Amino acid sequence: MLTIHTLNDQICGHRDNGGHATEVPPNARLLFCNGQVGARPDGTVPEDTGQQVEVIFERIKVILAAADMTFQDIAKLTVYVTDHAIFDDFYRLRGRYLGDHNPPVVLLTVGPFPRPGVEVEIEAVAAKAP
């Protein structure tokens, strides 16, 4: 089981009480997920950024399941957006998918993505003890 260290009494707290670090137990399997964008299986990308984030979390769920993992096994997320206002969509949907599990998150505002219509990309690192 992962241990999320939230050190708000020692380090400035993060928005939505996000963790400062994740401790991975010995002999855990690691999963590194490449950046997922909000493209549906048919290749279409929703215009709405909240829908893009939702599609991304659904894609991550499929990847985690392929490794016999769940959202509770996520050790860290990195989120890239073209507009910092999209972080509100991320935080809202993170709670729906991850519940009380708050692993560390790196948030970055970047220039345009190469794929037209893509406004957000999320990569995940997960770990699961044997």
C-alpha positions in Angstrom: 0.0 0.0 0.0 1.2 3.5 -0.8 1.8 6.0 1.9 1.0 9.6 0.9 2.8 12.1 3.0 0.9 15.4 3.4 3.2 17.6 5.5 1.0 20.8 5.8 2.3 21.4 9.4 5.9 21.5 8.1 5.6 22.6 4.4 3.1 25.0 2.8 -0.1 23.1 2.0 -1.2 22.4 -1.5 -4.6 23.1 -3.0 -7.2 20.5 -2.1 -4.8 19.1 0.5 -2.6 17.3 -2.1 0.2 15.1 -0.9 3.8 16.3 -0.8 5.3 12.9 -1.4 4.4 9.2 -2.0 6.3 6.4 -0.3 6.3 3.2 -2.3 6.7 -0.1 -0.4 9.6 -2.5 -1.1 9.1 -4.9 -4.0 6.2 -2.9 -5.5 5.5 -3.1 -9.2 5.8 0.3 -10.9 3.7 1.5 -13.8 4.7 4.6 -15.9 1.8 5.9 -18.0 2.6 8.1 -20.9 0.8 11.4 -21.3 -2.9 10.8 -22.0 -5.0 13.3 -23.9 -8.7 13.7 -24.1 -9.2 11.8 -27.4 -12.0 9.3 -27.4 -11.6 5.8 -28.9 -12.9 7.2 -32.3 -10.2 9.9 -32.2 -12.5 12.8 -31.6 -11.6 15.4 -28.9 -14.3 17.1 -26.9 -14.2 20.9 -27.1 -15.1 21.1 -23.4 -12.0 20.9 -21.2 -13.9 19.2 -18.4 -14.9 16.5 -20.9 -11.3 16.1 -22.0 -10.2 15.6 -18.4 -13.0 13.0 -17.9 -11.9 11.1 -21.1 -8.3 11.2 -19.8 -9.2 9.7 -16.4 -11.2 7.0 -18.2 -8.2 6.2 -20.4 -6.0 6.1 -17.3 -8.5 3.7 -15.6 -8.1 1.3 -18.6 -4.3 1.4 -18.4 -4.4 0.9 -14.6 -6.7 -2.1 -15.0 -4.4 -3.7 -17.6 -1.8 -3.7 -14.8 -4.2 -5.0 -12.2 -4.2 -1.5 -10.5 -6.7 1.1 -9.6 -6.6 4.9 -9.0 -5.6 4.1 -5.4 -2.3 2.9 -6.7 -1.4 6.2 -8.3 1.8 7.6 -6.8 2.1 10.8 -8.8 0.3 12.7 -11.6 1.7 15.3 -13.9 -0.9 17.6 -15.5 -0.2 19.8 -18.5 -2.8 22.4 -19.6 -2.9 25.3 -22.1 -4.8 27.6 -19.7 -4.5 27.5 -15.9 -8.3 27.8 -15.6 -8.4 24.1 -16.7 -6.9 23.1 -13.4 -10.4 23.7 -11.9 -11.8 20.9 -14.1 -8.8 18.7 -13.1 -9.4 19.2 -9.3 -13.2 18.6 -9.7 -12.7 15.4 -11.6 -9.7 14.1 -9.6 -12.0 14.0 -6.6 -14.6 11.9 -8.5 -12.0 9.4 -9.7 -9.5 9.3 -6.8 -11.7 10.1 -3.9 -9.7 10.8 -0.8 -6.5 9.5 -2.4 -4.4 12.7 -3.0 -1.0 11.8 -4.5 1.4 14.5 -5.4 0.6 16.4 -8.5 2.8 18.5 -10.8 0.8 21.2 -12.5 2.2 22.9 -15.6 0.8 25.5 -18.0 2.3 24.9 -21.5 2.0 26.2 -25.0 -0.3 24.6 -27.6 -0.2 20.8 -28.0 0.6 19.3 -31.4 -2.8 17.7 -31.8 -5.5 20.3 -32.7 -8.2 20.7 -30.0 -6.1 19.1 -27.2 -6.0 21.4 -24.1 -4.9 19.0 -21.4 -2.6 16.0 -21.0 -2.1 13.9 -17.8 0.6 11.3 -17.1 0.5 8.9 -14.2 3.0 6.9 -12.2 1.5 4.0 -10.1 2.9 1.4 -7.8 1.4 -1.7 -6.2 2.9 -3.9 -3.6 2.8 -7.7 -4.2 
